[in-house]
Amino acid sequence: MKLFYNQENEVDIIGLHNNSTVQDFFDAVDEFLTENPLPCDKCKQNCCKGRFKINMDSISAKKISKGKVERIIPKLFVDAGQNKLEVFMVAGNKKCRHLDGLARCLIYKERPASCRTYVCIPQSACYKILDAAIVAEMHHAMRAEFLDTVIKDPATPPGAIEPAKTLRQEIISASVAYGLSNYSEILIKDCVRSDFAHSNVSQEEVRLFQEILSRAEI
């Protein structure tokens, strides 16, 4: 898989196929940014310099915590209520704790999916679909990881255990990333689906992705 600038000067994708993994996509993004450095010194976008919410993902959490996700849960920001559960690495009102004084990422190799795929340049429809679907899937799996710690925590009120177990089961029944430790274990095609319970892509976008995949396999 490789990224390139298309005729519309958008970052686009070539070499996508049925066995392409999330790690393949991340590697392609890294290679593209190495070959086409972004003008960060002149950029007016937020990126690492701003204050905004960053979704946590399950595999990043495992890598940062060296397999002990419960260790970093107290450092995350959780928004729960009204049938939602969001887990953020950064809440949006403060700068990321993983930036040094020069706004450089201290966990670059373990950074979450939302940081890996974000590029402040025009993107093709295919790139946008992969970005939205992968980030959503990884965040969805993180919700279940968070609930695992809630269920195991002795401080959790007894009345909250069963609702947490029910929600956890709903999440993992629809997740392709939960329980995995590497992005290379996750197929991109399994992330792209029109399930708004955990995905940010529409049915029309799923059809477009499938058309792109079919053309690539010919």
Contacts in CASP RR format, 6 or more apart in sequence:
PFRMAT RR
TARGET T0000
AUTHOR 0000-0000-0000
METHOD contacts of the structure
MODEL  1
MKLFYNQENEVDIIGLHNNSTVQDFFDAVDEFLTENPLPCDKCKQNCCKG
RFKINMDSISAKKISKGKVERIIPKLFVDAGQNKLEVFMVAGNKKCRHLD
GLARCLIYKERPASCRTYVCIPQSACYKILDAAIVAEMHHAMRAEFLDTV
IKDPATPPGAIEPAKTLRQEIISASVAYGLSNYSEILIKDCVRSDFAHSN
VSQEEVRLFQEILSRAEI
1 13 0 8 1.000
1 14 0 8 1.000
1 15 0 8 1.000
1 16 0 8 1.000
1 20 0 8 1.000
1 24 0 8 1.000
1 25 0 8 1.000
1 27 0 8 1.000
1 28 0 8 1.000
2 13 0 8 1.000
2 14 0 8 1.000
2 15 0 8 1.000
2 28 0 8 1.000
2 31 0 8 1.000
2 32 0 8 1.000
3 11 0 8 1.000
3 12 0 8 1.000
3 13 0 8 1.000
3 14 0 8 1.000
3 28 0 8 1.000
3 29 0 8 1.000
3 31 0 8 1.000
3 32 0 8 1.000
3 127 0 8 1.000
4 11 0 8 1.000
4 12 0 8 1.000
4 14 0 8 1.000
4 32 0 8 1.000
5 11 0 8 1.000
5 12 0 8 1.000
5 36 0 8 1.000
6 12 0 8 1.000
6 124 0 8 1.000
8 122 0 8 1.000
8 124 0 8 1.000
9 122 0 8 1.000
10 121 0 8 1.000
10 122 0 8 1.000
10 123 0 8 1.000
10 124 0 8 1.000
10 127 0 8 1.000
11 32 0 8 1.000
11 119 0 8 1.000
11 121 0 8 1.000
11 122 0 8 1.000
11 123 0 8 1.000
11 124 0 8 1.000
11 127 0 8 1.000
12 123 0 8 1.000
12 124 0 8 1.000
12 126 0 8 1.000
12 127 0 8 1.000
13 25 0 8 1.000
13 28 0 8 1.000
13 124 0 8 1.000
13 126 0 8 1.000
13 127 0 8 1.000
13 130 0 8 1.000
15 216 0 8 1.000
16 126 0 8 1.000
16 188 0 8 1.000
16 212 0 8 1.000
16 213 0 8 1.000
16 216 0 8 1.000
17 213 0 8 1.000
17 216 0 8 1.000
17 217 0 8 1.000
18 187 0 8 1.000
18 189 0 8 1.000
18 213 0 8 1.000
18 217 0 8 1.000
19 187 0 8 1.000
20 187 0 8 1.000
20 188 0 8 1.000
20 189 0 8 1.000
21 183 0 8 1.000
21 184 0 8 1.000
21 185 0 8 1.000
21 186 0 8 1.000
21 187 0 8 1.000
21 188 0 8 1.000
22 113 0 8 1.000
22 134 0 8 1.000
22 138 0 8 1.000
22 183 0 8 1.000
22 184 0 8 1.000
22 186 0 8 1.000
22 187 0 8 1.000
22 188 0 8 1.000
22 191 0 8 1.000
23 182 0 8 1.000
23 183 0 8 1.000
23 184 0 8 1.000
23 186 0 8 1.000
24 184 0 8 1.000
24 188 0 8 1.000
25 117 0 8 1.000
25 130 0 8 1.000
25 134 0 8 1.000
25 188 0 8 1.000
26 113 0 8 1.000
26 116 0 8 1.000
26 117 0 8 1.000
26 183 0 8 1.000
29 116 0 8 1.000
29 117 0 8 1.000
29 119 0 8 1.000
30 116 0 8 1.000
33 119 0 8 1.000
38 119 0 8 1.000
38 120 0 8 1.000
38 121 0 8 1.000
40 47 0 8 1.000
43 120 0 8 1.000
45 120 0 8 1.000
46 52 0 8 1.000
47 118 0 8 1.000
47 120 0 8 1.000
48 96 0 8 1.000
48 99 0 8 1.000
48 103 0 8 1.000
48 104 0 8 1.000
48 105 0 8 1.000
49 103 0 8 1.000
50 95 0 8 1.000
51 90 0 8 1.000
51 92 0 8 1.000
51 93 0 8 1.000
51 94 0 8 1.000
51 95 0 8 1.000
52 90 0 8 1.000
52 92 0 8 1.000
53 88 0 8 1.000
53 90 0 8 1.000
53 91 0 8 1.000
53 92 0 8 1.000
54 88 0 8 1.000
54 89 0 8 1.000
54 90 0 8 1.000
54 92 0 8 1.000
54 96 0 8 1.000
54 112 0 8 1.000
54 114 0 8 1.000
54 115 0 8 1.000
55 86 0 8 1.000
55 87 0 8 1.000
55 88 0 8 1.000
55 89 0 8 1.000
55 112 0 8 1.000
55 113 0 8 1.000
55 114 0 8 1.000
55 135 0 8 1.000
55 138 0 8 1.000
55 139 0 8 1.000
55 142 0 8 1.000
56 76 0 8 1.000
56 87 0 8 1.000
56 88 0 8 1.000
56 89 0 8 1.000
56 112 0 8 1.000
56 139 0 8 1.000
56 142 0 8 1.000
57 112 0 8 1.000
57 113 0 8 1.000
57 114 0 8 1.000
57 135 0 8 1.000
57 138 0 8 1.000
57 139 0 8 1.000
57 141 0 8 1.000
57 142 0 8 1.000
57 177 0 8 1.000
58 69 0 8 1.000
58 138 0 8 1.000
58 141 0 8 1.000
58 142 0 8 1.000
58 144 0 8 1.000
58 145 0 8 1.000
58 177 0 8 1.000
58 178 0 8 1.000
58 179 0 8 1.000
58 180 0 8 1.000
59 113 0 8 1.000
59 138 0 8 1.000
59 141 0 8 1.000
59 177 0 8 1.000
59 180 0 8 1.000
59 181 0 8 1.000
59 182 0 8 1.000
59 183 0 8 1.000
60 89 0 8 1.000
60 110 0 8 1.000
60 111 0 8 1.000
60 112 0 8 1.000
60 113 0 8 1.000
60 138 0 8 1.000
61 69 0 8 1.000
61 72 0 8 1.000
61 142 0 8 1.000
61 145 0 8 1.000
62 69 0 8 1.000
62 145 0 8 1.000
62 181 0 8 1.000
63 109 0 8 1.000
63 110 0 8 1.000
64 72 0 8 1.000
64 107 0 8 1.000
64 110 0 8 1.000
65 71 0 8 1.000
65 72 0 8 1.000
69 145 0 8 1.000
69 148 0 8 1.000
69 149 0 8 1.000
70 149 0 8 1.000
70 152 0 8 1.000
70 153 0 8 1.000
73 146 0 8 1.000
73 149 0 8 1.000
75 97 0 8 1.000
76 87 0 8 1.000
76 88 0 8 1.000
76 89 0 8 1.000
76 146 0 8 1.000
77 87 0 8 1.000
77 88 0 8 1.000
77 89 0 8 1.000
77 90 0 8 1.000
77 91 0 8 1.000
78 85 0 8 1.000
78 86 0 8 1.000
78 87 0 8 1.000
78 88 0 8 1.000
78 146 0 8 1.000
79 85 0 8 1.000
79 86 0 8 1.000
79 88 0 8 1.000
80 86 0 8 1.000
85 143 0 8 1.000
85 146 0 8 1.000
85 147 0 8 1.000
85 167 0 8 1.000
86 139 0 8 1.000
86 143 0 8 1.000
87 139 0 8 1.000
87 142 0 8 1.000
87 143 0 8 1.000
87 146 0 8 1.000
89 96 0 8 1.000
89 98 0 8 1.000
89 112 0 8 1.000
90 96 0 8 1.000
90 97 0 8 1.000
96 105 0 8 1.000
98 105 0 8 1.000
98 106 0 8 1.000
98 107 0 8 1.000
98 111 0 8 1.000
99 105 0 8 1.000
99 106 0 8 1.000
100 106 0 8 1.000
105 111 0 8 1.000
105 115 0 8 1.000
112 138 0 8 1.000
113 134 0 8 1.000
113 135 0 8 1.000
113 138 0 8 1.000
113 139 0 8 1.000
113 183 0 8 1.000
114 135 0 8 1.000
114 138 0 8 1.000
114 139 0 8 1.000
117 130 0 8 1.000
117 131 0 8 1.000
117 134 0 8 1.000
117 135 0 8 1.000
118 131 0 8 1.000
123 131 0 8 1.000
125 205 0 8 1.000
125 208 0 8 1.000
126 208 0 8 1.000
126 209 0 8 1.000
126 212 0 8 1.000
129 192 0 8 1.000
129 201 0 8 1.000
129 205 0 8 1.000
129 208 0 8 1.000
129 209 0 8 1.000
130 188 0 8 1.000
130 191 0 8 1.000
130 192 0 8 1.000
130 209 0 8 1.000
132 199 0 8 1.000
132 200 0 8 1.000
132 201 0 8 1.000
132 205 0 8 1.000
133 188 0 8 1.000
133 191 0 8 1.000
133 192 0 8 1.000
133 193 0 8 1.000
133 199 0 8 1.000
133 200 0 8 1.000
133 201 0 8 1.000
134 188 0 8 1.000
134 191 0 8 1.000
135 200 0 8 1.000
136 191 0 8 1.000
136 198 0 8 1.000
136 199 0 8 1.000
136 200 0 8 1.000
136 201 0 8 1.000
137 175 0 8 1.000
137 176 0 8 1.000
137 177 0 8 1.000
137 186 0 8 1.000
137 191 0 8 1.000
137 198 0 8 1.000
137 199 0 8 1.000
138 177 0 8 1.000
140 171 0 8 1.000
140 174 0 8 1.000
140 175 0 8 1.000
140 177 0 8 1.000
140 178 0 8 1.000
140 198 0 8 1.000
140 199 0 8 1.000
141 171 0 8 1.000
141 175 0 8 1.000
141 177 0 8 1.000
141 178 0 8 1.000
141 179 0 8 1.000
141 180 0 8 1.000
143 167 0 8 1.000
143 171 0 8 1.000
144 168 0 8 1.000
144 171 0 8 1.000
144 172 0 8 1.000
144 175 0 8 1.000
144 178 0 8 1.000
145 178 0 8 1.000
145 179 0 8 1.000
147 164 0 8 1.000
147 165 0 8 1.000
147 167 0 8 1.000
147 168 0 8 1.000
147 171 0 8 1.000
148 168 0 8 1.000
150 156 0 8 1.000
150 160 0 8 1.000
150 164 0 8 1.000
151 161 0 8 1.000
151 164 0 8 1.000
151 165 0 8 1.000
151 168 0 8 1.000
156 164 0 8 1.000
171 178 0 8 1.000
171 198 0 8 1.000
172 178 0 8 1.000
174 195 0 8 1.000
174 197 0 8 1.000
174 198 0 8 1.000
175 198 0 8 1.000
176 186 0 8 1.000
176 187 0 8 1.000
176 190 0 8 1.000
176 191 0 8 1.000
177 186 0 8 1.000
177 191 0 8 1.000
180 186 0 8 1.000
189 209 0 8 1.000
189 213 0 8 1.000
191 199 0 8 1.000
192 199 0 8 1.000
192 201 0 8 1.000
192 205 0 8 1.000
192 206 0 8 1.000
192 209 0 8 1.000
193 199 0 8 1.000
193 201 0 8 1.000
193 206 0 8 1.000
194 201 0 8 1.000
194 202 0 8 1.000
194 203 0 8 1.000
194 205 0 8 1.000
194 206 0 8 1.000
201 209 0 8 1.000
END
